[in-house]
Amino acid sequence: MNHDEFTAHLAQFLDPETCAHILGEDAPAANPPDAPLKNFFGDDFLTLLYRSQEPCAPPLMEVKRSLMVVADRHEARHVRAAAAVALGRFVQDRFPTAQSVAGSSQPHEWFRLARQLNSVEGALALANMLLARQGQRIAFNFNEDPLPRLVEPEGPASRLFCGISHEVAHAWYLGARVTLRHVQRRFSGWGPETFGCALACVVNYLTLLPTRRLSESVLPIVQRREALAWIKPLWNRLIEAAPQHARDPEAYRTALVEQQLAVYVRLDDLEQNRVSFGTTRTPVRCAPRGQDQVVIVPGVIPSSSERGESEYLKQYEVLRKPMAFTTFPALAKLYDLRATLTDEFPWAEEAIAVVMSDLIARRRYGVVRLGMAPVLLVGPPGTGKTRFAQRLSDLLGTPNTVINLAGATDTKVLKGVTRGWASNRASRMVEFIQQTKIANPLFILDEVDKAHAAYGNGGDPQEALLDLLEPGNARRYQDIYLMTECDLSHCLYIATSNSLSALAKPLLSRLRPVFFPAPGPEHAEGIVKGLLGDLERSWALPAGVLTVTPRQLGLLRGLAPREMRRALLDLFGRDADAALYTMH
């Protein structure tokens, strides 16, 4: 809790005389005036001005009108947002050099409120205020350079593309997100200042990158490249609309297009000079080069007499070189991860407890390589078992793939196919490791109870799993196609099944069964939230873009997660409901 909360809590246990003696000026008022927004973020002056019935000077009347507007929840959002920006600037002018003054609100609180009310001006003002705290500012002049530059407080006071904090970068990102909400209304009511703020948020976010934190699993340049999936079309719409408010529309549009091209060139340059970040969309935390690596194929991969097949085999030579591991996140991150899973899968408390206790125990005792014992999720179909495993993998930052064993009657996918056949291939585990360049990905063995041996010599897929799930045997796993031993002992496995009766006892002995029940109607809101997040990630949309109304949520309540996903896609695809699901 902060200082004000602490003193208010302490005052509850003291009589008025003792409270005044101990806390002095910090003692809370006996009957504090009542005003919205927690007394305008604890600002005594603004609260008294709002409650006052006495006439005051014209400048203060303007402030009071802004207070009345921002407090009126029936007022239009854009009007309240403009009032919040005005109040933030008023507070900023009152204390231009002070970081914090007792009894006064902070400018960032007003600018953040304005941003929440969809104000682009508020979003940029918040970023600029965060910069000013560090003695920094952004300098930009179209006539000199199409790209912005960061001005530092020391020396020549100017350096390009460095020194930005993650907090400032995130403020620009959220400013671009706010801009996205105005696309559907074609930027109605916008003027030159608003367009300038929106373009500044977009360009600053893309070109002024923060230094990568050690705890981060993805490079900032990768985040920008992924964000371009929605920023680029947004940017094009801004370039279309903004020149209409300029003195020379054609010249301004030309300058904006030139700026866009300059940003793309800058991003290409940054990406060409970055450290490799992997081949999958899943952020991967790898050990530093030369440290804690493993060779998947310690021996020689025999060549083939067929030229085409020999060329194909060369891609697996990478397995004979040291390969990095996905490493454990920090312990605090694991606790956050557990909370996230609990929020998204509240009906699966037992599964979360089993999986997370294993991970937390390993991390607590200093284990670096990400790993866990094989787990079997047992429950009715359509309850979210596979999605749970995929979500766990995403949160841990390691690649994952689903191996569907429903109806499997041989071991081809698990052991590979002999050379010479038209369908020859390596085992799926070896293939995936070769593709991701990660030694410990997560394999989801889906519907393992439906895999059985057929008549013939194809082998039993359940028996083939025994070697994979036993670390000693997995260290010398024989891939039929590569014709050599592979070290698959570091792979992670989560199997799913509808029952235990169809599983062989040797296989059960290598898995840790845990019940995964069906969710109840009370879990509908959490399931929908998780499914919307999945769709946003798969469609490369910013978080929070996809929403459902309370009426639609009521229609979805009671459906299984798998059915709920289909229903959501159906709802989003209806022409009659198109207006409800546009980005705004």
Backbone hydrogen bonds, N-H to C=O, Kabsch-Sander energy under -0.5 kcal/mol:
donor,donor_aa,acceptor,acceptor_aa,energy
6,F,2,N,-2.2
7,T,3,H,-2.5
8,A,4,D,-2.3
9,H,5,E,-2.1
10,L,6,F,-2.7
11,A,7,T,-2.3
12,Q,8,A,-0.7
12,Q,9,H,-0.7
13,F,10,L,-1.7
14,L,11,A,-1.2
19,C,15,D,-2.9
20,A,16,P,-2.2
21,H,17,E,-1.9
22,I,18,T,-2.6
23,L,19,C,-2.6
24,G,19,C,-0.5
24,G,20,A,-1.1
26,D,23,L,-2.1
27,A,24,G,-1.6
35,A,33,P,-0.6
39,N,35,A,-1.8
40,F,36,P,-3.0
41,F,37,L,-3.3
42,G,38,K,-2.0
43,D,39,N,-1.5
43,D,40,F,-0.7
44,D,42,G,-0.8
44,D,103,G,-2.4
45,F,103,G,-0.6
47,T,43,D,-2.1
48,L,44,D,-2.5
49,L,45,F,-2.4
50,Y,46,L,-2.3
51,R,47,T,-2.1
52,S,48,L,-1.6
60,L,57,A,-0.5
61,M,57,A,-1.9
62,E,58,P,-1.8
63,V,59,P,-1.4
64,K,60,L,-2.7
65,R,61,M,-2.6
66,S,62,E,-1.9
67,L,63,V,-2.1
68,M,64,K,-2.5
69,V,65,R,-2.4
70,V,66,S,-2.7
71,A,67,L,-1.6
72,D,68,M,-0.7
72,D,69,V,-1.0
73,R,71,A,-1.0
75,E,72,D,-1.5
80,R,76,A,-2.3
81,A,77,R,-2.6
82,A,78,H,-1.9
83,A,79,V,-1.9
84,A,80,R,-2.3
85,V,81,A,-2.2
86,A,82,A,-2.2
87,L,83,A,-2.3
88,G,84,A,-2.3
89,R,85,V,-2.3
90,F,86,A,-1.9
91,V,87,L,-2.6
92,Q,88,G,-2.2
93,D,89,R,-2.1
94,R,90,F,-1.6
95,F,91,V,-1.6
104,S,101,V,-1.8
109,E,106,Q,-1.3
110,W,106,Q,-1.0
111,F,107,P,-2.5
112,R,108,H,-2.3
113,L,109,E,-1.8
114,A,110,W,-2.4
115,R,111,F,-2.3
116,Q,112,R,-2.4
117,L,113,L,-1.4
118,N,115,R,-2.0
119,S,114,A,-2.2
120,V,118,N,-0.6
123,A,119,S,-1.5
124,L,120,V,-2.3
125,A,121,E,-2.5
126,L,122,G,-2.1
127,A,123,A,-1.7
128,N,124,L,-2.7
129,M,125,A,-2.1
130,L,126,L,-2.1
131,L,127,A,-2.0
132,A,128,N,-2.4
133,R,129,M,-1.5
134,Q,130,L,-0.6
134,Q,131,L,-1.3
135,G,132,A,-1.7
136,Q,131,L,-2.4
137,R,151,V,-1.3
139,A,137,R,-0.5
139,A,149,R,-2.8
141,N,145,D,-0.5
144,E,141,N,-1.4
145,D,141,N,-2.7
149,R,139,A,-2.2
150,L,159,R,-0.9
151,V,137,R,-3.0
152,E,150,L,-0.6
157,A,154,E,-2.2
159,R,150,L,-2.2
169,A,165,S,-2.1
170,H,166,H,-2.3
171,A,167,E,-1.7
172,W,168,V,-2.0
173,Y,169,A,-2.1
174,L,170,H,-2.5
175,G,171,A,-1.7
176,A,172,W,-2.1
177,R,173,Y,-1.9
178,V,174,L,-2.4
179,T,175,G,-2.0
180,L,176,A,-1.8
181,R,177,R,-0.9
181,R,178,V,-0.8
182,H,179,T,-1.7
183,V,180,L,-1.2
184,Q,583,M,-0.5
186,R,183,V,-2.1
187,F,182,H,-2.3
188,S,185,R,-0.8
190,W,187,F,-1.9
195,F,191,G,-2.2
196,G,192,P,-2.4
197,C,193,E,-2.2
198,A,194,T,-2.4
199,L,195,F,-2.7
200,A,196,G,-2.0
201,C,197,C,-2.2
202,V,198,A,-2.0
203,V,199,L,-2.7
204,N,200,A,-2.7
205,Y,201,C,-1.9
206,L,202,V,-1.9
207,T,203,V,-1.9
208,L,204,N,-2.3
209,L,207,T,-1.0
211,T,164,I,-0.6
216,E,213,R,-1.0
222,V,219,L,-0.5
223,Q,219,L,-1.7
224,R,220,P,-2.0
225,R,221,I,-2.2
226,E,222,V,-2.3
227,A,223,Q,-2.2
228,L,224,R,-1.5
229,A,226,E,-1.3
230,W,227,A,-1.7
231,I,227,A,-2.5
232,K,228,L,-1.9
234,L,230,W,-1.3
235,W,231,I,-3.2
236,N,232,K,-2.3
237,R,233,P,-1.6
238,L,234,L,-1.9
239,I,235,W,-2.5
240,E,236,N,-1.6
241,A,237,R,-2.2
242,A,238,L,-3.2
244,Q,241,A,-1.2
245,H,242,A,-2.0
246,A,243,P,-1.7
252,Y,248,D,-2.4
253,R,249,P,-2.6
254,T,250,E,-2.2
255,A,251,A,-2.1
256,L,252,Y,-2.2
257,V,253,R,-2.4
258,E,254,T,-2.4
259,Q,255,A,-2.2
260,Q,256,L,-2.4
261,L,257,V,-2.3
262,A,258,E,-2.2
263,V,259,Q,-2.2
264,Y,260,Q,-2.1
265,V,261,L,-2.3
266,R,262,A,-2.2
267,L,263,V,-2.6
268,D,264,Y,-2.3
269,D,265,V,-2.2
270,L,266,R,-2.4
271,E,267,L,-2.6
272,Q,268,D,-2.3
273,N,269,D,-1.2
274,R,271,E,-1.0
284,V,217,S,-0.6
285,R,397,G,-0.7
286,C,284,V,-0.7
287,A,325,F,-1.1
291,Q,288,P,-2.4
294,V,323,M,-2.1
296,I,294,V,-0.6
296,I,319,L,-0.8
296,I,321,K,-0.5
297,V,319,L,-2.5
310,S,306,E,-2.5
311,E,307,R,-2.2
312,Y,308,G,-1.8
313,L,309,E,-2.1
314,K,310,S,-0.8
314,K,311,E,-0.6
315,Q,312,Y,-1.1
316,Y,313,L,-1.5
317,E,314,K,-1.7
318,V,315,Q,-0.7
319,L,316,Y,-1.6
320,R,317,E,-1.9
321,K,318,V,-1.4
323,M,294,V,-2.7
324,A,437,K,-0.5
327,T,285,R,-1.6
328,F,368,V,-2.6
334,L,330,A,-1.8
335,Y,331,L,-1.9
336,D,332,A,-2.0
337,L,333,K,-2.5
338,R,334,L,-2.4
339,A,335,Y,-2.0
340,T,336,D,-2.2
341,L,337,L,-2.4
342,T,338,R,-2.4
343,D,339,A,-2.0
344,E,340,T,-2.0
345,F,341,L,-3.1
348,A,345,F,-1.9
352,I,348,A,-2.3
353,A,349,E,-2.4
354,V,350,E,-2.3
355,V,351,A,-2.4
356,M,352,I,-2.7
357,S,353,A,-2.0
358,D,354,V,-1.3
359,L,355,V,-1.9
360,I,356,M,-3.1
361,A,357,S,-2.0
362,R,358,D,-2.0
363,R,359,L,-2.3
364,R,360,I,-2.8
365,Y,361,A,-1.3
366,G,363,R,-1.8
367,V,362,R,-2.5
370,L,326,T,-2.4
375,V,493,Y,-1.6
376,L,512,R,-2.0
377,L,375,V,-0.5
377,L,495,A,-3.2
378,V,376,L,-0.6
378,V,514,V,-2.5
379,G,497,S,-2.1
383,T,380,P,-0.8
388,F,384,G,-2.2
389,A,385,K,-1.9
390,Q,386,T,-2.3
391,R,387,R,-2.7
392,L,388,F,-2.4
393,S,389,A,-2.0
394,D,390,Q,-2.3
395,L,391,R,-2.4
396,L,392,L,-2.0
397,G,393,S,-1.2
398,T,393,S,-1.8
401,T,442,L,-1.5
403,I,401,T,-0.5
403,I,444,I,-3.0
404,N,402,V,-0.7
405,L,403,I,-0.7
405,L,446,D,-2.4
407,G,450,K,-1.4
408,A,405,L,-2.1
411,T,458,G,-1.8
415,K,411,T,-3.0
416,G,411,T,-0.5
416,G,412,K,-2.4
417,V,425,R,-3.0
421,W,418,T,-1.3
424,N,421,W,-1.5
425,R,417,V,-0.6
428,R,413,V,-2.9
431,E,427,S,-2.5
432,F,428,R,-2.4
433,I,429,M,-2.1
434,Q,430,V,-2.3
435,Q,431,E,-1.9
436,T,432,F,-2.6
437,K,433,I,-2.3
439,A,324,A,-2.4
442,L,399,P,-2.8
443,F,441,P,-0.5
443,F,492,L,-3.0
444,I,401,T,-2.5
444,I,442,L,-0.5
445,L,443,F,-0.8
445,L,494,I,-1.9
446,D,403,I,-1.6
446,D,444,I,-1.3
448,V,445,L,-0.6
448,V,496,T,-2.3
450,K,447,E,-1.6
451,A,448,V,-1.3
452,H,408,A,-1.9
452,H,450,K,-0.6
454,A,409,T,-1.3
464,A,460,D,-2.0
465,L,461,P,-1.4
466,L,462,Q,-0.5
466,L,463,E,-1.0
467,D,463,E,-0.6
468,L,464,A,-0.9
469,L,465,L,-2.2
470,E,466,L,-0.6
470,E,467,D,-0.5
473,N,470,E,-0.5
474,A,470,E,-3.0
475,R,471,P,-1.6
476,R,473,N,-1.4
477,Y,474,A,-1.3
477,Y,486,C,-1.9
479,D,477,Y,-0.7
479,D,484,T,-2.0
480,I,415,K,-2.6
480,I,478,Q,-0.6
481,Y,415,K,-0.5
483,M,479,D,-1.8
484,T,479,D,-0.9
486,C,477,Y,-2.9
487,D,296,I,-3.1
488,L,474,A,-2.7
488,L,486,C,-1.0
491,C,488,L,-1.1
492,L,441,P,-2.7
494,I,443,F,-2.1
495,A,375,V,-3.2
496,T,445,L,-2.4
497,S,377,L,-2.3
503,L,500,L,-1.6
508,L,504,A,-2.2
509,S,505,K,-2.2
510,R,506,P,-0.5
510,R,507,L,-1.2
511,L,508,L,-1.2
512,R,374,P,-1.3
514,V,376,L,-2.4
516,F,378,V,-3.6
523,H,520,G,-2.0
524,A,521,P,-1.5
527,I,523,H,-2.3
528,V,524,A,-2.7
529,K,525,E,-2.2
530,G,526,G,-2.1
531,L,527,I,-2.7
532,L,528,V,-2.7
533,G,529,K,-1.9
534,D,530,G,-2.1
535,L,531,L,-2.3
536,E,532,L,-2.4
537,R,533,G,-2.2
538,S,534,D,-2.6
539,W,535,L,-2.3
540,A,537,R,-0.8
541,L,536,E,-3.3
545,V,542,P,-1.5
553,L,549,T,-2.5
554,G,550,P,-2.0
555,L,551,R,-1.4
556,L,552,Q,-1.8
557,R,553,L,-1.4
559,L,556,L,-2.0
562,R,382,G,-1.0
564,M,560,A,-3.0
565,R,561,P,-2.1
566,R,562,R,-1.6
567,A,563,E,-2.4
568,L,564,M,-2.4
569,L,565,R,-2.3
570,D,566,R,-2.1
571,L,567,A,-2.5
572,F,568,L,-2.8
573,G,569,L,-1.5
574,R,570,D,-0.7
574,R,571,L,-0.9
577,D,574,R,-0.7
578,A,575,D,-1.4
580,L,577,D,-1.5
581,Y,577,D,-0.7
581,Y,578,A,-1.1
582,T,579,A,-0.6
